[in-house]
Amino acid sequence: MPVYRLADSPAFPPAAHAEPSGLLAVEGDLSPDRLLAAYRNGIFPWYNEGEPILWFSPDPRMVLRAGEMRVPRSVRRNIRSQPFELRLDTAFEEVIRRCAVSPRPDQDGTWITADMIDAYIRLHELGYAHSAEAWLGGRLVGGAYGVSLGATFSGESMFFEVTGASQAALVALVSQLERWGIDLVDCQTHTPHFARIGATQWPRADFLSALAAAMEKPTRQGEWTFDSQAVLS
């Protein structure tokens, strides 16, 4: 399959045209219109500082149905060992910046570049990007962020500095998504955090079909808050 060079318009080639590595296209920009078009079509940016923007749609795709989340007993015990205060959208910029500097196993540097940070902060200001946060003693100690369109949430990155903090934020977020009817959680590529709570790898074609159906639902745009702090019961 060819790798496409994007034009000025925020349009993308079909995600099914991606290379075996998942790479679909290069260049373009990180404008809100371009990013929203990407997520609507199962595509996301992933590149390193100094590289052109690279756009991916991997096959297989790591996916979680919110209503099928499983929280292992050890994870529940870990979460409940700390009295986390769980919040949504109160510190988006801090969450993404902390994700950018969080060490990753077998990874030098970060793919969350300064331009990516600015772009996703803009999406947050427009009501499409959201953060789930775990606080302890008035201090942010873990969190995750992603993009929501229709009945889907695309997870981007997580960080923690206290054991169980990012797990608490993630479990609380997925529980809330289920209550809102946002059932398709796009985990993009395999991560231990999502695998632990029941995410599995889907053929890209199956994911794109489910995504198209999810895009027919209205977007819960704007600032998010938890319905209740009793999200881990």
Secondary structure, DSSP 4 states (H G I P E B T S, - for coil): -PPEEP-SSS----GGG--TTSEEEE-----HHHHHHHHHTT-EE---TTSPPEEE--SSEEEEEGGG----HHHHHHHHTS--EEEESSSHHHHHHHHHHS-BTTB-S-S--HHHHHHHHHHHHTT-EEEEEEEETTEEEEEEEEEEETTEEEEEEEEESSTTHHHHHHHHHHHHHHHHT--EEEEES--HHHHHTT-EEE-HHHHHHHHHHHTTSPP--S----S-S----
